[in-house]
Amino acid sequence: EQDQYSVQVLVVAPSQELAMQICRVAAGLLPPEGRSAVQQAIGGANMRRQAEALAEKQPLVVVGTPGRLADLMR
C-alpha cells in the first residue's frame, strides 16, 4: 500500500515574484531529498504542467498566486 499525502500548507502570495521567493526559501529549509515537497502554482507558467506536477509530486507545501490557485481548483 502506497502512502498518500495531501497538501498540508497553502501559501497565497500576491505576486509571482514573491511566490517564487517563498518557494526557494521553503525548499532551502528542507534536505535535498525533500525539496520536491514544495510546489509553486503561479500565473505565467504552463498551467497544464503545474497541474501534472501537483498530481505527480503530491507536494506538502503549495505556494501560489490567487488567480492560478483559483484556476487549478476549477
Rosetta blueprint (number, residue, H / E / L):
1 E L
2 Q L
3 D L
4 Q L
5 Y L
6 S L
7 V L
8 Q L
9 V E
10 L E
11 V E
12 V E
13 A L
14 P L
15 S L
16 Q H
17 E H
18 L H
19 A H
20 M H
21 Q H
22 I H
23 C H
24 R H
25 V H
26 A H
27 A H
28 G H
29 L L
30 L L
31 P L
32 P H
33 E H
34 G H
35 R H
36 S H
37 A H
38 V E
39 Q E
40 Q E
41 A E
42 I L
43 G L
44 G L
45 A L
46 N L
47 M H
48 R H
49 R H
50 Q H
51 A H
52 E H
53 A H
54 L H
55 A H
56 E H
57 K H
58 Q L
59 P L
60 L L
61 V E
62 V E
63 V E
64 G E
65 T L
66 P H
67 G H
68 R H
69 L H
70 A H
71 D H
72 L H
73 M H
74 R L
